[in-house]
Amino acid sequence: MMGEASVSVIIAAYNAEAFISRAIASALTQTLPPREILIVDDCSTDGTRAVLDAAVREHPTIKVIAMARNGGPSAARNAGIAQARGDWLAVLDADDAFAPTRLATLTAFAESTGADFVADDLAYYDAVADSAGASAIGDTIVLPDRPLSLRDYLSHNLADGRSFDWGLLKPIFRRDALIQRDIAYDPDVRHGEDFRLVVELLLSGAQFRILPQPLYLYTQRQGAVSGRPSGMTRTTIAYRKLKEAALTLARDPRIASDPEMIGLLQQRASGLARLDDAHFISTSLRAGAFGEIAARTTRDPAFLPFMLRQIGRAMRRRFPAL
């Protein structure tokens, strides 16, 4: 009879003093206790290391790995993976948390389906209200009862501003699936690293499934309940870099012969470009940087009609009577 699956939880931490204790506590209180919790300090300059050292003294399950230089989330996670001993690898962002049954539920699902990696739905967490609200996927789609293809994955990463991007999901990975394929996070990628890793695994033939239960608590930049910015999340926006990465991937020889997948990646790039424009408009208007808006319009004439539509929508939200 096979024993219970063992899990290594990997947390990359950079200047997470104010909130990492929540992530650690959520890993420690799993109904399937992790074999180890590997926390990679990516050269934090605040009091993160003191928090981690205190946690190590209290919980022998925790091990801290110190990076020699700041390398970003991909390099930090790779450092954790290199020292992991569990059958499964569960990545947890320092500003997020696991629901108590997450590891038990996902490993059982993965073992029963024979998947190489599995993901669950996200529950959006409002840090100010201290509450978990709606889930990301919810009942918007019916997930197929079969391994997901690269085409499935790309078709749900269009960055169209309307549908949820599966690139935000946090899968758990069978450690052997990564080792045998010699696949790891790309250390040069600091944004969209989960998306890129999943693409590499799917290109290699790895089996991927999604369980429609929201067991990963994803901290929002601005809470849906409170309407206020989170003081916890360190998630940054880099739409332009993500757009360039999508176009680079479309030229990958393993994809370049498939017009449908190229089209999906081009749609993703286009969506990311529009999201970048919307973010630029929002931040520039708040800062009163009208000269920067004018300069961008001069460089890209197609930006003007998009900008006017965005401003119109904002005005209608603020002044409904209009």
LINJO-V273237 format. One line per field, one symbol per residue. phi: phi as a letter, one per 40 degrees, with the letter a starting at -180 (. if undefined). A space follows every 10 residues. Layout:
phi = ???
This chain:
phi = .ccccbbbcb bcbafbdcac ccccccccbc cbcccabcbb ccgcbbcdcc ccccccccbc ccbbbcccac bgcccccdcc ccbcbccbbb cbcccbaccd cccccccccc ccbgccabbb cbbcbccccf acbccccfbc accccacccc cdcccbbcfc gbbccccccb cbbcdccccc cfbacccccb bgccdcccdc ccccgccbbb bcbcbbcccc cbccccgbcc cbcbcbbacc cccccccccc ccdcbdcbdc cccccccccc cccccccccc cccccccgcc cccccccccb dccccccccc ccccccccbd cc
